[in-house]
Amino acid sequence: MPGSYHIPTTNLIEPGCINKTGEWAAILGGKKAFIVSSLDQYGKKQGEMVQAILLKSNINSILFAGAGPNPSDGMVMEGASEYKSNKCDLIIAIGGGSAIDCAKGIGLVVSHDRHISEFEGINKSQKPIPHFIAINTTSGTGSEVSSIAVITNSTTEKKITIVDWRITPDVSINDAELALSMPKSLTAASGIDAFSHAIEAMVANNSTPITDALSFEAIQIITEWLPLAFDDGKNLQARSEMCHGSFLAGIAFNNSGLGLVHALSHPVTSMYGYTHGVVNAILLPAVIKFNINSSIQKYSRVATAMNAGIPWHSDYENAKKVIPAVIKLIKRLGFPNGLKELGVKEDDIAALSILAEKEIVGLTNPKKANISNITQLYHESLSPPKIF
């Protein structure tokens, strides 16, 4: 809602700040933490690292290394069961959006004793969730600062989008050192996810001067520093700047809303299992082209933030420079050249379009889209993007 701003109460952004997790867990009154991490071996190691840090503050913990990519309702319900059986009183997530979204879902279930699917929509909770610390490791999803969680219904394979101010973390921890080991592919995917958050927040119909300022700075930072982080993952300055860019973009979209890039992306990731950021990158040019005439001044500002605008050119001329600049960036980061290259089938577009039209994240797109528009955007995104 415009005029209402939800962000975590405390946000730590500096190399090494993960070591303050125990301190903040104690401030929140935690005695036994439930740690949620991804289900791979690396996620388990990250969770164990948090356990060791907590012990220094005399806080015990249980590790749930069970959040898979595109976390499912089954994962959430399993985690909630383990939380309750181990009598925990604090939730800590470490990872990217999958782990953090899974943890948000667990919080809702343990505080209400209801199935996670019952929280689909906007502000369906009636009680606060347990105190919650989100440790961001990927600099991209924005989940560590947002009131949004996306969970997959394992029966229908449909994304459940939950928007609820009560699932905003109490503390976000953004430690650039945790991103130093990210592979190129994840660096690109998470970074372009943050970039798409910033662009969609800038033009969203719920945007405000505050979210515009956050989005503008995020676009500037990500345009400059994401390619450098992609080229050299050990570049701590680039990783630190990306922490800030992702953080700013996350706060922006959490308060302004998103748009058709995310509305169209969610069904594709559900049906095919692709990484969210990769699909966003492919959809961005077509969605910008669809929106551009409704948001000329805003896209002109995007061009300026990307260092593609020319001061003495008109807003319309500068707005048209956004798509070539975006295409240049996504090519620089090695993304697939269209949804068809990912393996998306033309025969699935009708079903994808029906799902996309129902996505609540599309409600704040600056230009209203019907099922025909959405279908056309999918078709345009099958092939390499065109500059108009």
Secondary structure, 3 states (H helix, E strand, C coil): CCCCCCCCCEEEECCCHHHHHHHHHHHCCCCEEEEEEECCHHHHHHHHHHHHHHHCCCCEEEEEEEECCCCEHHHHHHHHHHHHHCCCCEEEEEECHHHHHHHHHHHHHHHHCCCHHHHCEECCCCCCCCEEEEEECCCCCCHHHCCEEEEECCCCCCEEEEECHHHCCCEEEECHHHHCCCCHHHHHHHHHHHHHHHHHHHHCCCCCHHHHHHHHHHHHHHHHHHHHHHHCCCCHHHHHHHHHHHHHHHHHHHHHCCCHHHHHHHHHHHHHCCCHHHHHHHHHHHHHHHHHHHCHHHHHHHHHHCCCCCCCCCHHHHHCCHHHHHHHHHHHCCCCCCHHHHCCCHHHHHHHHHHHHCCHHHHHCCCCCCHHHHHHHHHHHHCCCCCC
